[in-house]
Every structure is written in C-alpha cells, then in structure tokens.
Amino acid sequence: MSFSLPTLPYAPTALEPVISEKTLSFHYGKHHQTYVDNLNKMVPGTAFENASLEEIIKTAPAGPIFNNAAQIWNHTFYFESFTAPGKAVPALPEIEAQYGSLEAFKEEFNKGAIGLFGSGWLWLVKDAEGKLQIVAEPNAGNPMTKGLKPILTFDVWEHAYYLDYQNRRAEHVGKIWDIINWEVILKRF
C-alpha cells in the first residue's frame, strides 16, 4: 500500500492568525510529507506492506515503522480538526456532562498540553465504556494502541508552533481553540 499526504480541507492562510501560512507550510508540507515519504520507503517487503495506518499503529512494535505511521495518522487527524477562526461552538453535551462546561474542559486540556514534557500529543479520547479521558502521549504516541477512540488532539511538538510562538507553548495552546472545527469533533463522538 502506498501512503499519500491528504489534501487540507482549507486554504493555507485559513488558520491565520492562530497558525500562520508559513507554519502550515513547514508543518504540513514538510514534516507531515516527510513521514509519508519515510513510511513509503520502509514498508515494502515487510508484514505491513499492505496494512492501513490504523493496522500499523495497532500492531507494529515500537520503532521507525510505527513512528512514521503514527505521525502520519496523528497529523492528519490534527489538521482535519481545524477551520477558519470565528465559527460558533455548538452544544457539546458529552463534554459538558463530564467536565461541567466547555471552559472547564478547555482549562484541564490546556493544563495537560502545556504540562506535557518534551514532544508529543494531548488527546481527548473515549474509552470502551464511553467515558471521556484526557491522555498525554509522548513522541508519536497514539491512544489507539490502548484501545481508546481519539476525538481531539493537540500537537505539542515544537515544530507545530515555534515559528509563530517561539517557546510560548501556553499561548499557542490557548489560541488553538479559536480554530477547532467543532462539527468535525462532534462527528468523532
């Protein structure tokens, strides 16, 4: 199976000023593309030659094949979560039921994203019983490896924000809520 970089569902400038066209160009166009290119070179002749990204993530041992497959999947999921700033937030009954309010959820999620040491991803997931959890995954980690269903993720690798925010991760995390496409998030529930 050959993997490819998915097309973004918005223009390269659509996320400004939260994520600049320059950051999107490097993050999506270079980092994300590199993971795709790397995986396409790695899988021929392996047990993963005809596997989907999800199959690789759930079954590959830790190492380069897993890392590149997970990073493709994680980045695609992340980039598909966005829309131009200014969209209204719909009712979010599952989040409100568990966290009390969207603002309380955001506060807890931000705390986890800001506090994740080093590089990685912060996820909102649903467990087998339908309960929501906030889960930190270092490096290329993906909660599907633990049987959890991803709903939302924030990329807190420095390449996701450094051109726009330098070392101000907290500022980036706080602003990213302005471009979340809640319609996409609701469909993931």
Number of C-alpha atoms within 10 A of each C-alpha: 12 14 15 14 16 14 10 12 12 13 10 16 14 18 20 15 14 22 21 16 17 15 20 22 14 15 19 21 13 13 18 22 16 17 24 21 17 15 23 18 12 14 18 13 9 10 10 17 15 14 15 14 19 15 15 22 25 17 12 17 11 11 9 14 22 22 21 24 25 23 24 26 19 21 22 17 16 18 21 19 20 23 20 17 18 10 13 11 12 10 11 13 13 16 18 14 10 14 16 12 15 18 12 14 17 16 14 13 23 21 14 17 25 18 14 17 12 12 14 20 25 25 24 20 23 19 14 10 6 12 11 20 17 17 18 22 14 15 16 23 19 29 21 15 15 9 13 18 21 23 20 21 24 24 21 25 18 16 16 20 23 15 16 17 15 12 12 13 19 15 15 21 21 17 14 15 16 19 20 24 20 20 15 15 17 15 8 13 14
